[in-house]
């Protein structure tokens, strides 16, 4: 019997992939481009640390920008 596949990597991606020019954060998940690019290479602990900080990052994006994208 083949081994069980690895569990999927938790990701905050919601498929709204646009970067805010002022903050440098994705309007969907609030990660930086560097974090998005390296996401699968991070350890579980590194991903968890980033995930914990995402809610605070929302405040770095202008409210009118968030509103335009339904966020």
Wavefront OBJ file of the C-alpha trace (Angstrom):
o trace
v 0.000 0.000 0.000
v 1.426 3.469 -0.883
v 2.237 5.801 1.997
v -0.285 8.449 2.971
v 0.317 11.741 1.166
v 1.752 14.579 3.212
v -0.880 16.894 4.665
v -1.332 20.101 2.687
v 0.610 23.129 3.809
v -1.632 25.619 5.584
v -1.866 28.833 3.599
v -3.743 32.100 4.087
v -4.195 32.481 0.319
v -7.762 33.324 -0.736
v -6.970 33.772 -4.464
v -7.075 37.582 -4.366
v -3.528 38.063 -5.599
v -2.785 41.758 -5.906
v -0.024 43.590 -4.093
v -0.659 46.974 -2.518
v 2.095 49.297 -3.726
v 2.299 51.287 -0.505
v 2.483 48.462 2.003
v 3.970 45.748 -0.201
v 1.350 43.324 1.099
v -0.977 41.065 -0.848
v -4.542 42.384 -0.622
v -5.861 38.860 -0.172
v -3.585 37.256 2.393
v -1.473 40.162 3.701
v 1.824 38.384 3.002
v 4.780 39.977 1.226
v 5.874 38.733 -2.189
v 8.944 37.187 -0.567
v 6.818 35.306 1.947
v 4.528 34.055 -0.805
v 7.472 32.883 -2.909
v 9.135 31.047 -0.004
v 5.961 29.751 1.652
v 6.481 26.080 0.810
v 10.115 26.234 1.983
v 9.292 27.656 5.429
v 9.079 25.340 8.401
v 5.725 24.817 10.093
v 6.923 27.084 12.915
v 7.885 29.868 10.480
v 4.532 29.652 8.707
v 2.711 29.689 12.054
v 4.622 32.804 13.142
v 3.690 34.593 9.915
v 0.052 33.461 10.160
v -0.218 34.897 13.691
v 0.959 38.302 12.449
v -1.348 38.558 9.428
v -4.400 40.113 11.153
v -2.308 43.073 12.326
v -0.935 43.639 8.839
v -4.368 44.506 7.473
v -4.074 47.890 9.202
v -1.067 48.734 7.017
v -3.292 48.901 3.933
v -5.393 52.015 3.329
v -9.100 51.384 4.052
v -10.168 52.668 0.626
v -7.871 50.141 -1.079
v -9.273 47.286 0.995
v -12.814 48.422 0.257
v -12.221 48.364 -3.507
v -11.376 44.681 -3.250
v -14.140 43.735 -0.840
v -11.752 43.244 2.048
l 1 2 3 4 5 6 7 8 9 10 11 12 13 14 15 16 17 18 19 20 21 22 23 24 25 26 27 28 29 30 31 32 33 34 35 36 37 38 39 40 41 42 43 44 45 46 47 48 49 50 51 52 53 54 55 56 57 58 59 60 61 62 63 64 65 66 67 68 69 70 71
